[in-house]
Amino acid sequence: IPLRALREIFLPPLIFMLNIIDANEITENAVEVFQKDKIESLIALIDSDEFTLKEKNKAIWTLGVLKDKRAHAKLKSLLTGEKCDHGKELCQSEIKKAILKIKGEFKGSWQVSR
């Protein structure tokens, strides 16, 4: 089997599993810090100045994976309509995808920026 074919077969599930591990870690960290349930803790993480943009974007991805409707209003409030500026702002693409995931309308592959 050509290397390219092997990459196409094994890389997407591997990346997805790494993202799930990240999601579990960010959720456990948020719950430990904020002492709330998973959803409330992830939302609090996004609002906190104590976490990096990368951590906040992972929290957004995780909220989409969890598909809890309580996160919808918060995620919607984060939409700016602007292009992504990953160095300064939350990833607008991740926010949109998380909202669609919660609404059950997301189609396509979904990976958080690593």
VENBEL-V15180 format. One record per run of one state. SS is the DSSP state (A for helix, B for strand, O for the rest). FROM is the first residue (numbers start at 1). TO is the last residue. Records with the same first field share a line. If there is no record, write none. Layout:
SS=FROM-TO + FROM-TO
This chain:
O=1-2 + 35-37 + 48-52 + 67-68 + 79-91 + 104-114
A=3-34 + 38-47 + 53-66 + 69-78 + 92-103
